[in-house]
Amino acid sequence: MPAPVKRYALPADHANYVEALVASGAYASPEDVIGAGLRALQTRDAEIDRWLNTEVANAYDALQANPSSAIPAEEVFASIRAEHAARVKHPARAL
């Protein structure tokens, strides 16, 4: 016996967007739109998990092994502020 089909309600703006995508011919049905959205979320979540489990975990392990390699927060924030100021001053160069 197949599992019962569950129905979900969407806010009006989301439902309108789904309908517009179907009407444009980009998708054959609302189910195709929702399926594509769910696949995109799964891909994004998998990438976040990969990033956390590799890059972030490796950086954490390296910092634990050598705490003196850490950059003081004051330096990080000063660098971010300086880069932001430069982008505000010369927005065309920011790209």
C-alpha positions as CSV (number, residue, x, y, z in Angstrom):
1,M,0.0,0.0,0.0
2,P,1.6,3.4,-1.0
3,A,2.1,6.0,1.6
4,P,-0.6,8.6,1.8
5,V,0.2,11.9,0.0
6,K,0.7,14.8,2.3
7,R,-0.5,18.2,1.3
8,Y,1.2,21.4,2.4
9,A,0.0,25.0,2.2
10,L,2.3,27.7,0.9
11,P,2.1,31.4,1.6
12,A,0.5,33.3,-1.2
13,D,3.8,34.8,-2.5
14,H,5.4,31.4,-2.7
15,A,2.4,29.9,-4.4
16,N,2.3,32.7,-6.9
17,Y,6.0,32.2,-7.6
18,V,5.5,28.5,-8.2
19,E,2.5,29.2,-10.5
20,A,4.6,31.8,-12.4
21,L,7.4,29.3,-13.0
22,V,5.0,26.7,-14.3
23,A,3.2,29.3,-16.5
24,S,6.5,30.4,-17.9
25,G,7.2,26.8,-19.1
26,A,10.3,26.5,-16.9
27,Y,8.7,23.7,-15.0
28,A,5.9,21.2,-16.1
29,S,4.1,21.2,-12.7
30,P,4.1,22.7,-9.2
31,E,5.5,19.4,-8.0
32,D,8.5,19.8,-10.3
33,V,9.1,23.3,-8.9
34,I,8.9,22.0,-5.3
35,G,11.1,19.0,-6.1
36,A,13.8,21.3,-7.7
37,G,13.7,23.5,-4.6
38,L,14.1,20.5,-2.3
39,R,17.0,19.2,-4.3
40,A,18.6,22.6,-4.2
41,L,18.2,22.6,-0.4
42,Q,19.6,19.1,-0.1
43,T,22.6,20.2,-2.2
44,R,23.2,23.3,-0.1
45,D,22.9,21.4,3.2
46,A,25.3,18.7,1.9
47,E,27.8,21.5,1.0
48,I,27.5,23.1,4.4
49,D,28.0,19.7,6.1
50,R,31.1,19.0,3.9
51,W,32.5,22.5,4.7
52,L,31.9,22.0,8.4
53,N,33.4,18.5,8.5
54,T,36.4,19.3,6.4
55,E,37.5,22.9,6.3
56,V,36.1,24.1,9.6
57,A,37.1,20.9,11.5
58,N,40.6,21.0,10.0
59,A,41.0,24.7,11.0
60,Y,39.8,23.9,14.5
61,D,42.2,21.0,14.8
62,A,45.1,23.1,13.5
63,L,44.3,25.8,16.0
64,Q,44.1,23.4,18.8
65,A,47.5,21.9,17.8
66,N,49.1,25.4,17.6
67,P,47.2,28.1,19.5
68,S,49.9,30.6,18.8
69,S,48.9,30.6,15.1
70,A,45.6,32.3,15.9
71,I,45.0,35.9,14.7
72,P,43.8,38.2,17.5
73,A,40.2,39.3,17.0
74,E,41.2,43.0,17.1
75,E,43.4,42.4,14.0
76,V,40.7,40.6,12.2
77,F,38.1,43.3,12.8
78,A,40.6,46.0,11.9
79,S,41.3,44.3,8.6
80,I,37.5,43.9,7.9
81,R,36.9,47.6,8.8
82,A,39.7,48.7,6.5
83,E,38.5,46.6,3.6
84,H,34.9,47.9,4.1
85,A,36.1,51.5,4.2
86,A,38.1,50.9,0.9
87,R,35.0,49.4,-0.7
88,V,32.8,52.3,0.4
89,K,35.4,54.8,-0.8
90,H,36.0,53.1,-4.2
91,P,33.0,50.8,-5.0
92,A,34.1,50.1,-8.5
93,R,37.3,48.6,-7.3
94,A,35.5,46.3,-4.8
95,L,34.7,43.7,-7.4
